[in-house]
Amino acid sequence: MPANTDNGPEGGLRQQIAGSAEVRISQGAPSSRFDKLASSAYARMSQGELASGFQKLWKRLWSRSGQVSPWPTSVPDTAPEALLARARAFFAAEQAGDSQLELRKIEAVRHFDVAGMHRAVAVCPCGSSGSSLLTSYLDGHDEILMLPLLLSRAIYPFYDQYRSLPLRDKLMTYPFFSLDQYDHCDFFFQGDHRIAAGEYCAAVNAFLKVYSHWPPELLESRRTFFQSLHVVYCVARGQRPASPQPMMVYAQHGLNDSLASRLVEDFPQARFIHTVRDPITNCGRLFEHYFRTLGFMAPVYVISNLTFADAPHLSMESRTLTIRFEDLHARTRQTMGAIVDWLGLPYRSTLRDSTFNGVPFVVGRGTTVWSGARAEQALRDSRNVSVTDRCLLLAVLYEDFVAWNYPCPRIFRHGLLRVLAFMLVVLLPMRIEIITARRVLGLLAVGEIRDASRGLLRLAVGRAALILLLAAELYRRLVFGKQVLQLRETRPAA
């Protein structure tokens, strides 16, 4: 099943669930029973979730830097016993084990020098900017370990919630942890990039036998959990890196200073790769991702993401590399060569292959599917973005356009003109808001009066929040300045 093409903020996990086709924006009544149910779900967002979201927004509005990092949106409060029971039931058929398989896994685990695995890099997108595409290019490198798609994203939330579990139980239950209401098990052991449950179970047993001599305080540490999860997954899939101390790629996926600081505490040499994209194209693509999952509040989340995720993590500028989405498609060899050179890794021809677990990472839009680079993806696309929307984005995000070398009229370098342009267009609803409002009309058309009323309320609140967010961001940039992600000078691959 192809994933959505742009690998947005919720990336591969949400894309595979949402389906292979492009998100089709309804212009009137919901086009299917699924759309009707989805629309109803949007309207029923709990008051607690709405209040929590606006609490974060309020903090951002009054923050001089704007750097108020939200924790991953939904971390379930599942009791350890319940998670363990689910894991044991799932692996029940594998517990007897195959002694020969386990011996092979022990030999594979011994290839690694886990204590010496100190290299880690986190990948974080700004909106819908190709972070999953980038990691798919890294998948085939023989000195890299990684979990596919976003399966490593939950490492730190999981460890914080279940730190009392012994390492064996952590490794056995991690595949059953849910983040943002999506079950990792569906992607560990099912789908195009799955691994076999028996292989994973044998790899866990092998790792614990090889490292049983480690002192408990080391074996149960957060750093060891991070390392062991990568090694176990690698051994389960049958990968043998060229180096016993491979680099680990972590799908942090969001700009979150708390997560970043944890990574650097565990791996002092850790680095960060941020992917960016033309803000005009990004706005339209990001809306398509959010519209399915967030409904009436999607426009606010789009603008919040674009104005928040365009900066490096706090105090991490010197260890940060910025990569443009368009270069991943139009200049793949040069871009990937620059990335591995910055990481201190040798160039490999596999860096132009888009795979996870050695299987092509197939993406699609409408009826068109492909894997890897596609020149058309590098073009500016104003879908879901009107002329006045473009003016608004240019006025507020001017620093982003300039820093990332995207076309932008030079007139916007004048602060007074940016304020004037903002005042002229900010009161006009953005196209993404109009599309969202049409969904309310669709609910009215099918008689969902209650849900439509809730939707109208959220649209009104969202409109006010969006104006405040944009005004605060422009004020912050003009008065205090903002350090956005910067492109580095890179030399092409040899």
C-alpha positions in Angstrom: 0.0 0.0 0.0 1.6 3.3 -1.0 1.9 6.0 1.6 1.0 9.6 1.1 3.7 11.4 -0.9 4.8 14.2 1.4 5.6 12.5 4.7 4.0 15.2 6.8 4.1 15.8 10.5 2.5 12.5 11.4 4.4 10.9 8.5 4.3 7.3 7.6 2.1 6.0 10.4 -0.8 8.2 9.6 -0.3 8.0 5.9 -0.5 4.2 5.8 -3.7 4.3 7.9 -5.3 7.1 5.9 -4.8 5.2 2.6 -2.8 5.4 -0.5 -4.7 8.0 -2.5 -4.3 11.7 -2.2 -6.5 13.3 0.4 -9.5 14.5 -1.6 -10.9 17.7 -0.1 -14.7 17.6 -0.1 -16.3 20.8 -1.5 -19.7 20.1 -0.2 -21.5 17.2 1.6 -19.3 14.4 2.9 -18.8 12.1 -0.1 -19.1 8.8 1.8 -20.1 7.2 5.0 -16.4 7.4 6.1 -16.3 11.1 5.4 -19.5 11.6 7.4 -18.2 9.7 10.3 -14.8 11.5 10.1 -16.6 14.9 10.0 -18.7 13.9 13.0 -15.5 12.9 14.9 -13.9 16.3 14.1 -16.9 18.1 15.7 -16.8 15.9 18.8 -13.2 16.8 19.8 -13.4 16.8 23.6 -13.4 20.1 25.5 -10.3 18.9 27.4 -8.4 18.3 24.1 -9.5 21.7 22.8 -8.6 23.4 26.1 -5.2 21.7 26.1 -4.5 22.8 22.6 -5.3 26.4 23.3 -3.3 26.4 26.5 -0.3 25.5 24.4 -1.2 28.2 21.8 -1.5 30.8 24.6 1.9 29.9 25.9 3.3 30.3 22.4 1.6 33.7 21.9 3.2 35.1 25.1 6.6 33.5 24.6 9.3 35.8 23.3 11.0 33.0 21.4 7.9 31.0 20.4 9.7 27.9 21.5 7.1 26.1 23.6 7.6 22.5 22.6 4.5 20.3 22.9 5.0 16.7 24.0 3.8 14.1 21.4 0.0 14.8 21.3 -1.5 11.6 22.8 0.4 9.3 25.1 -1.9 6.6 26.5 -2.0 5.8 30.2 -2.0 2.0 29.7 -1.1 0.1 32.9 2.2 -1.9 32.5 0.3 -5.1 33.4 -2.1 -4.6 30.5 0.7 -3.9 28.1 2.6 -7.0 29.3 -0.5 -9.2 29.0 -1.0 -8.1 25.4 2.7 -8.8 24.5 2.7 -12.2 26.2 -0.5 -13.2 24.4 0.9 -12.1 21.1 4.3 -13.9 21.5 2.8 -17.0 23.2 3.4 -19.1 20.1 7.0 -17.9 19.9 8.0 -18.4 23.6 9.1 -22.1 23.1 11.5 -20.8 20.5 13.7 -22.3 18.0 17.1 -23.1 19.6 18.9 -22.9 16.3 17.3 -19.5 15.5 18.3 -18.2 18.9 21.9 -19.4 18.4 22.0 -17.5 15.1 20.7 -14.4 16.7 23.2 -14.6 19.6 26.0 -14.7 17.0 24.4 -11.7 15.2 24.2 -9.7 18.5 27.8 -10.4 19.3 28.8 -8.6 16.1 27.8 -5.3 17.9 29.8 -3.3 20.3 26.8 -1.8 22.1 28.9 0.1 24.7 30.7 1.8 21.8 27.5 2.8 19.9 27.6 6.5 20.7 26.6 8.0 17.3 23.0 9.1 16.9 21.2 11.5 14.6 17.6 12.7 14.9 15.5 13.6 11.9 12.8 16.4 12.4 10.5 17.9 9.7 9.2 21.4 9.4 5.6 20.6 8.3 5.3 18.2 5.3 8.9 18.3 4.2 10.1 14.8 3.4 11.6 13.5 6.6 10.4 9.9 5.9 11.9 10.2 2.4 15.2 11.2 3.8 15.3 8.3 6.3 14.3 5.9 3.6 17.4 6.9 1.6 19.5 6.2 4.7 17.9 2.7 5.2 20.3 0.8 2.9 23.6 2.3 4.3 25.7 -0.4 5.8 26.8 1.7 8.8 23.4 2.8 9.9 20.7 1.3 12.2 17.1 2.5 12.1 13.5 1.5 12.7 11.4 2.2 9.6 9.0 5.1 9.3 8.2 6.6 12.7 8.6 3.5 14.8 11.4 5.0 16.9 9.5 8.2 17.6 8.0 6.8 20.8 11.3 5.7 22.5 11.5 8.5 25.1 7.7 8.8 25.9 7.6 5.0 26.3 10.7 4.9 28.5 9.4 7.7 30.8 6.1 5.9 31.2 7.4 2.4 31.7 10.9 2.9 33.2 10.1 0.5 36.1 9.8 -2.5 33.7 13.0 -4.6 33.3 14.7 -4.3 29.9 13.2 -7.6 28.6 9.7 -6.4 29.3 10.4 -3.0 27.8 11.7 -4.6 24.6 8.8 -7.0 24.4 6.1 -4.4 25.0 7.5 -1.5 23.0 5.9 -2.8 19.7 2.5 -2.6 21.4 2.8 1.0 22.6 0.4 3.5 21.0 1.3 7.1 20.3 -1.2 9.5 18.8 -3.8 6.7 18.9 -1.8 4.5 16.4 -0.6 1.1 17.5 3.0 0.3 16.7 2.2 -3.4 16.4 0.4 -2.7 13.1 3.7 -1.6 11.7 6.2 -3.8 13.5 4.6 -7.1 12.4 2.3 -6.1 9.6 2.5 -4.1 6.3 5.1 -3.8 3.6 8.0 -3.3 6.0 7.2 -5.8 8.7 9.5 -8.2 10.6 8.5 -11.6 11.8 7.4 -11.9 15.5 9.5 -15.0 16.0 12.6 -13.3 14.8 12.0 -10.3 17.1 11.4 -12.5 20.1 14.5 -14.5 19.4 16.5 -11.3 19.0 15.3 -10.0 22.4 16.3 -13.3 24.1 19.7 -13.3 22.3 20.5 -9.7 23.3 19.7 -10.4 27.0 21.9 -13.5 27.0 24.8 -11.7 25.5 24.6 -8.7 27.8 23.4 -10.4 31.0 26.8 -9.6 32.6 26.2 -5.9 32.5 25.4 -4.3 35.9 21.7 -3.6 36.4 22.1 0.2 36.5 23.7 0.1 33.0 21.4 -2.5 31.5 18.3 -0.7 32.7 19.4 2.8 31.7 17.6 4.9 29.1 20.7 4.9 26.8 20.9 1.1 26.8 17.2 0.8 26.0 17.7 3.1 23.0 20.7 1.1 21.8 19.2 -2.3 22.5 15.9 -1.5 20.7 17.9 -0.6 17.5 20.2 -3.7 17.8 17.3 -6.1 18.4 15.3 -4.7 15.5 18.3 -4.9 13.2 19.1 -8.5 14.3 15.4 -9.4 13.8 15.3 -8.1 10.3 18.6 -10.0 9.4 20.7 -6.9 8.9 24.5 -7.0 9.7 26.1 -3.5 9.6 29.7 -3.2 8.3 30.7 -1.5 11.6 30.1 -3.0 15.1 29.4 0.6 16.2 26.9 1.8 13.6 25.1 5.1 13.7 21.5 5.1 14.9 18.9 7.2 13.1 16.1 8.4 15.4 12.8 9.6 14.0 12.2 12.4 16.6 9.9 13.9 14.0 8.9 17.1 15.8 10.6 20.1 17.1 10.7 19.3 20.8 13.5 20.7 23.0 12.8 18.2 25.8 13.2 15.2 23.4 16.3 16.8 21.9 17.9 17.3 25.3 17.3 13.7 26.2 19.0 12.5 23.1 22.1 14.7 23.8 22.2 13.5 27.4 22.3 9.9 26.2 24.6 10.5 23.2 26.7 13.7 23.7 27.8 13.6 20.0 24.2 13.5 18.7 23.2 15.5 15.7 20.0 16.8 14.2 18.8 16.9 10.6 15.8 19.2 9.9 13.9 19.0 6.6 12.3 22.1 5.2 10.1 23.0 2.2 8.8 26.0 0.3 6.3 27.4 2.8 3.7 28.0 0.1 3.7 24.4 -1.0 4.1 23.2 2.6 1.0 25.0 3.7 -1.2 23.2 1.2 0.3 19.8 1.7 0.3 20.1 5.4 -3.4 21.0 5.4 -4.1 17.8 3.4 -2.5 15.8 6.2 -4.1 17.6 9.1 -7.6 17.8 7.5 -8.2 14.1 7.9 -7.1 13.8 11.4 -7.8 17.2 13.0 -10.8 18.5 11.0 -12.1 21.9 11.9 -8.9 22.8 13.8 -6.6 21.8 10.9 -5.9 25.4 9.7 -4.7 26.5 13.1 -2.4 23.5 13.4 -1.0 24.1 9.9 0.0 27.7 10.7 1.2 26.7 14.2 3.5 24.1 12.7 4.9 26.4 10.0 5.7 29.1 12.5 7.1 26.8 15.1 9.1 24.1 13.4 11.2 26.4 11.3 13.9 26.9 14.1 16.6 24.7 15.4 16.4 23.2 18.9 17.5 25.4 21.7 21.3 25.5 21.9 21.6 22.8 19.2 22.5 25.1 16.3 26.1 23.9 16.0 25.0 20.3 15.6 22.1 21.0 13.1 21.9 20.4 9.4 19.0 21.8 7.3 17.9 19.9 4.1 15.4 21.1 1.6 12.6 18.8 0.4 13.1 19.9 -3.2 16.8 18.9 -3.1 15.9 15.4 -1.9 14.0 15.0 -5.2 16.0 17.2 -7.7 19.5 16.7 -6.4 19.4 13.4 -4.6 23.0 12.3 -5.1 24.5 15.6 -4.1 22.2 16.1 -1.1 22.7 12.6 0.3 26.4 12.9 -0.3 26.5 16.1 1.7 24.5 14.5 4.5 26.7 11.5 5.0 29.8 13.6 4.7 28.5 15.8 7.5 27.7 12.7 9.5 31.2 11.3 8.9 30.0 8.3 6.9 31.2 7.0 3.6 29.0 7.5 0.5 27.1 4.5 -0.8 25.2 4.1 -4.0 22.2 2.8 -2.0 21.7 6.3 -0.7 19.6 7.0 -3.9 17.3 4.0 -3.1 14.1 4.8 -1.1 13.5 1.7 1.1 12.6 0.5 4.6 13.9 -2.8 5.7 15.2 -3.2 2.1 11.7 -3.0 0.7 10.9 0.0 -1.6 9.1 2.8 0.1 6.2 3.4 -2.3 4.3 6.7 -2.1 1.5 8.0 -4.2 -0.8 10.9 -5.1 -4.0 10.1 -6.8 -3.5 7.3 -9.2 0.3 8.0 -9.6 2.7 6.0 -7.4 6.5 6.0 -7.3 9.5 5.3 -5.0 12.3 7.7 -4.4 13.1 11.0 -6.3 10.4 12.5 -8.6 11.3 15.8 -10.3 7.7 17.1 -10.2 7.8 17.1 -6.4 10.4 19.9 -6.4 8.1 22.4 -8.1 6.2 25.0 -6.2 2.5 24.1 -5.8 -0.1 26.6 -4.7 -2.9 24.0 -4.2 -5.1 25.0 -1.3 -3.3 28.4 -1.1 -4.8 31.5 -2.6 -3.1 34.7 -3.8 -3.9 36.5 -0.6 -2.7 33.5 1.4 0.7 33.7 -0.4 0.9 37.3 0.5 0.2 36.5 4.1 2.8 33.7 4.2 5.4 35.9 2.5 4.8 38.7 5.0 5.0 36.5 8.1 7.5 33.9 7.1 9.9 36.1 5.0 13.0 35.0 7.0 12.2 31.4 6.0 12.0 32.1 2.3 15.3 34.0 2.4 17.2 31.5 4.6 16.1 28.5 2.5 16.5 30.2 -0.9 12.9 30.1 -2.0 11.5 32.7 -4.4 10.3 35.8 -2.5 9.7 39.4 -3.6 12.5 41.6 -2.1 9.9 44.2 -1.2 9.0 42.1 1.9 12.4 42.8 3.4 10.9 46.1 4.6 9.2 45.6 8.0 6.7 48.4 7.5 5.5 46.8 4.2 5.2 43.4 5.8 3.0 44.9 8.5 0.9 46.7 5.9 0.5 43.6 3.7 -0.4 41.6 6.8 -3.1 44.1 7.8 -4.6 44.1 4.4 -5.1 40.3 4.0 -5.2 38.8 7.5 -8.9 39.4 8.0 -9.7 37.5 4.8 -10.2 33.8 5.5 -7.4 31.6 4.1 -8.4 29.0 1.5 -7.7 26.2 3.9 -10.3 27.7 6.3 -12.8 28.0 3.5 -12.4 24.4 2.5 -12.8 23.4 6.2 -16.0 25.5 6.4 -17.5 23.7 3.5 -17.3 20.5 5.6 -19.7 22.2 8.0 -22.1 22.9 5.1 -21.8 19.2 4.3 -22.8 18.2 7.8 -25.8 20.5 7.5 -26.8 19.0 4.2 -27.0 15.5 5.8 -28.9 16.7 8.9 -26.0 16.6 11.4 -27.2 19.9 13.0 -25.5 19.3 16.4 -22.1 18.4 14.9 -22.4 21.3 12.4 -23.0 23.7 15.3 -19.9 22.4 17.1 -18.0 22.7 13.9 -19.0 26.4 13.5 -18.0 27.2 17.0 -14.5 25.6 16.4 -14.2 27.4 13.1 -14.9 30.7 14.8 -12.5 30.0 17.7 -9.9 28.7 15.2 -10.2 31.9 13.1 -9.5 34.1 16.1 -6.6 31.8 17.2 -5.1 31.9 13.7 -5.1 35.7 13.5 -3.5 35.9 17.0 -0.9 33.4 16.1 0.1 35.1 12.9 0.1 38.6 14.5 2.2 37.4 17.4 4.7 35.6 15.1 5.1 38.7 12.9 5.5 40.9 16.0 8.1 38.5 17.4 10.1 38.5 14.2 10.1 42.2 13.6 10.8 43.2 17.3 13.0 40.5 18.6 14.2 38.7 15.5 14.0 35.0 15.0 16.8 32.5 14.3 15.3 30.2 11.7 17.0 27.1 10.4 20.0 27.9 8.1 21.3 26.1 5.0 25.0 25.1 5.2 27.5 25.3 2.4 27.9 21.7 1.3 30.3 20.0 -1.1 29.0 17.4 -3.6 29.6 13.7 -3.2 32.8 12.4 -4.7 
